[in-house]
């Protein structure tokens, strides 16, 4: 297996995103599989930004930090590379005063067997009277040359990115040639991989939005909040073709209330936000629970509280999603784990929301929201749409008002689009009788119990967690969300001895299944990217007390790396 990593370490305003895309598309054109991770500060200008790009001749899902090439812009980028580089590899940089500003640069590099290549970008842009932003073009082209990417491949990738910007093309092409001329020896000699399958190059927010559109979503309301904003962007960009009504509204409260109103009227709708925006939505989540109107919300997690680390990643909103909202009512919490699950679980979310008439919360996180990677094309039309609506004309004609909130053993009553039947019912936020009329009598307890019963009904039908590599070693790792791909890469390519249990349907908890699996292991290690161990706390209340639980946590806004998880597995074994 061929697998290599490269890191772009630049100031955040220096076109790092487009530069990374150009490199990745060139590698894809050559037949390589890609996964990436972009890190950037919450600054409009300045600040250190990094783009971690991994490529392989086989499918990969997680970006390793074992780099063969570093592309550094400026003193901060060079220092960052020297601080984080392990051994060997090559750094291509443009900081002309490295000896004066960083006296030990050469010594530090030699101690780690690092090759340093200096590219005189400042001299070039001054000579050609170009904007300083073109310095990054020289470095990126030199980096492509150092990897052994053929000139024609990077040139085609550049045209894909800037083909419609004719004014930029001549200057960038000149920089492209100049950058290639700076490299006399290659770090790699990459070859084109023949007969590669057709693939998609997407980020996970895009696949989530694709799944929603595929599920029949026809209205999308949102207020921009990183890292969920690109979901709104995709809906808006594709609206002329899909016919979805897309509105950027004044705040998150309006977004979820307009979405809930659409669902009440029979139109599948969605909204997405981050933790701070979801805080504002929680009263409407309770309204969804009381009125039993379906609701689907995606939370793209980031570290908090308050503004927190708005451009970094975390898994700290599990408890928020389970307990947000006042009063008691059923809900479902789902966590996506890869681009395919973002596409498919979003479709399941709408079916579950409508069939059981509950709010469904889809949890993602910054890392996977913006992660771009190559995947095989989706299988489409494999998940039938289930509206949970009374649609047969004969049955609609027989409805009576008390059918809408009729007390049932399952907790689920009949639901219909108001205009599709002559039968009228009341839908409001007050406690009510079966026909929706106000009820504050002691008998209202029956309606409360009816709604709560849905939790047990839902628990029975939810899919069970998936056990990967059963009975491999004596330790069982439980992870969810993005880190399925991390463990798949570790087990498949590093031959680590570990079993992994992946939970996609996080709540209600499938406690019977989890107890039966976990008792087979000496220790159950719950890995999560938050400070308090939220999944650990949740499972401790659901698992038998004799099951040994421990935590492996990270809480600094950065993702787990393959290297640190592999080290943890080896140490515990």
C-alpha positions, 0 to 999 in steps of 0.5 A: 500500500502506498500512503503519504501525507503532506501539510500546508502550513500558511497564514489563514488568508493566503488562499490555502483552501483553493491551493489544497484543492488544486493539489488534491484534484491533481492527485485524484486525476492521477488515480489516488484516493484522498482524505483531508483535514483543514485547520484554521483560526477564527480570524479574517486575516493572519493566524496559522492555518494548516491543510493536512492532505493524505493520499493513497493507492487504496481507499483511506478515511482518516488523515495521518500526521506522518508527513513526507512533505511540508509546504510552509509560508512565512516564519510561522509556517516554517516554525510550525513545521519544524516543531511538529515534524517527526523525522525525514521528509522535506520542507519547502518554504519561502521565508527568506530570513530564516537564519536571522529570525530562527537561528537554529533552523538548520540545526533543528532540521539536520537533527531530524534528517529534514531536507529544507528547500527555500523558494525565493517567492518574494523576489519573484513577485517583486520582480514581476510586480505581482500581489503577494498572494501569488507567493503561495502559487510558487510554493504550491507548484514547487510542492507539486513538483517535489511530489513528482506530480507531472506538470500537465496534471497540476495544470489541468487541476489549476484550470478546473479551479480557475478556468473561468477566471481568465485574468488570473490564468496567465499569471498563475501559469507563469508562477506554475512554471517558475515553481516547477523550475525551483525543484531539481530533485523529487521527494516522490516519483508518483505514477498515474494509477490506471483503471481507477473506479469512478469516484466522488470528491466531497465534504460531509456537509455536502453529502448530508445535504444531498441525503436530505434532498434525496429524502424529499426535503423541499424547504430549508431554513437556516441562519449561518453558523460555522461549521454548518454554514456550507449545508446552507450554501449547498442547498442555495447553490443547487436550489435552481435545479432541485426546486428546494425553497431556501431561506437564510432567516434572521436567527435560529429561532425563526429557522426551526419554527419555519421548518416545523411549520413546513413539516406541519403542513406536510412538506419535508423541511430541515435546518442545521446549526451548531451548539450555540444556535441549537440553544436557541432552538430548544423551546421549539424542540419542546413544541415539536414534542408536545404537538407531535409534529416531526422535526429534523435538525443537524448540529455541527459540533464545535468546542464551547461554551459560548463562542468557544473555539468556533473553527475547531472540532469537538464531540461535546453536544451529546447531552445537549441533544438528548436533554435539550428542551423542557418537559418529557417527550421522546426524541431520536439522536443520530451520529454520522460517521462517514460521507455515506452515513451522512447521506443515508442516515439523513434519509432515515432521520426523516423517516423516523421523524415522520413515522414516530412524530418526534424531533430527530437530531443529527450530530456531526462535527467540524472535522467531518463537516469540512473534511474532503475526501474521495468516495465511491458514488452513492447507491441511490433510491435504496431507502424508501420514503416513509411519511407516516401520514394517513393518505388513503382517501377512504381512511381520510374520510373516516377520521375523527378529531380524537384520532390525531392524539389518540392514546395508544400502546405504542404512543403513536397516533394517526397523523394527516396533512390538515388540508387533506381531510375535512376532519379538524383537530387542534394543534397547540403548545398546551396540554390537551385531549385526544382531539387537541383541545386544552386539558389541565385536569389530572387526566392529562397524565395519560397524554404525557405517558403516551408521548413518553411511551414512544421512547420504548417503541423507538428503542425496539426498532432502532438498528443495533450498534455494529461490532467490528473485528469481534473478539480481537484482543481483550479490549473493546473500543466504543466510538461514534461519529467521525472516528469510524474511519479512523479505526477502520484505517488502523485495523485494516492497515496497521493490524492493531489488535482491537475490537471496535463498537460503532454506535450510529443511533445514540439515543434511545440507547440499545442497552440490552444489546450493549450489555450482551456485547460489552460483558465479553471484554475485560475492559470497555474503552470509550473514546470521545472528543470532550472533557467530561466523557459524555458518552461514558456518562450516558452508557454508565447509566445503561450498562451493568455495573460489573462492566469495566468502563474507562475513558480515552478523551481529547479536549483541545479542539483537535481530532484524534490522530492515527498515531496517538490512537494506535499508541493507546491500543498498543499500550493497553494490550 
